[in-house]
C-alpha cells in the first residue's frame, strides 16, 4: 500500500521535515562556575591569641623586648646593678563583622532548569573564602619594608620596565635574615608572586638555582597550592591573588610580591566565618536568605618578618 504522505503535504506543514517549527533547543542542566583562583593568603597568618583574657572588640598581642647583651666582665667584689625590663611591645587587632547574603526566591526554585541550592551553597562558600582572603591581603601588603624593582623609587614611579630580578629576592631574604626572621619552611621564606611577575623572574634566571618542591620538601603534604619551587632562600607560591593595581607611573600596573617569615601576619577570630541559612519571614514564604557571616581581624605582628617588592611586568595585563 502506497504511503499517502507527499512532499506537498510536507510543504503544507510549513516546510521540509526538521523545520524550525519542529526543532527545539536543548539546555544542559549542569551549570559551570566562573573561573576561580585558590584562596591562600589567610594561610600566611600563623600567629593567633593563645590566652585571651576576656572577649572584646580589640585583641591586644604582646611581645617581650630582649635585654641588651652583657659583654663586660663582672668585678669580684661589686654587686652588678639590676636592669629594668622594657615594656612589652603591643600589637592590636581590631575585630570586625564580615558577611554577604543572597535571596533565594520560590519562583527561582520552581522555574530554574538547574538544581539551585547546591549551586548557591557553592557560590556562597567561595565568596566567604575569597572575601576573607582579600581582607588578609589588605593587611599583609601594607608593611613598612619595601623594595622597588628596576629604577623605581616609589609606587608612583614603577613602570613596565621595572621588572623583578634575582637581586630583589636576594635583598629581601638578606634583610629578613639580618632581622632574625624565622623561615616558614625550615630556613626558607614564603614568597607570594603573581604569574606575570614570576614570568619575568624565571625568564631572567632560567632553571639555574631553582629546585622543584619535591626536591626540597620532605613533607609532601606541606606543599602549597601553586608552589613552583625554591630559589635564593625562599619558596615561591604563584597565584593571581597577589595584589596589583594601576597606581604606577602613568597608570602602569604595579605588582606586589610578598616575602614573609613566621609571625608576619596575626589573626584573631571571635566567630569563625561560616555559611548561614536565614529564616523565611515574608508573608507568603517566597523568600529564603542564604549567606555567610564571621567576626575576625588581621594585623602585621612582626614587621621584621615581612618585605614587599613592588615591580612592573613585561607582560602586564
Buried (B, 14 or more C-beta within 10 A) or exposed (E): EEEEEEEEEEEEEEEEEEEEEEEEEEEEEEEEEEEEEBBBBBBBBBBBBEEEEEEEEEBBBEEEEEEEEEEEEEEEEEEEEEEEEEEEEEBEBEBEEBBBEEEBBBEEEEEEEEEBEEBBEEBBBBBBBBBBBBBBBEBBBEBEBEBBBBEBEEBEBBBBBBBBBBEBBBBBBEBBBEBEBBBBBEEBBBBBBBBBBBBBBBEEBEEEEBEEBEEBBEEEEEBBEBBBBBBBBBBBBBBEBBBBEEEBBEEBBBBBBBBBBBBBBBBBBBEEBEEBEBEEEEEEEBBBBBBBBBBBBBBBBBBBBBBBBBBBBEEBE
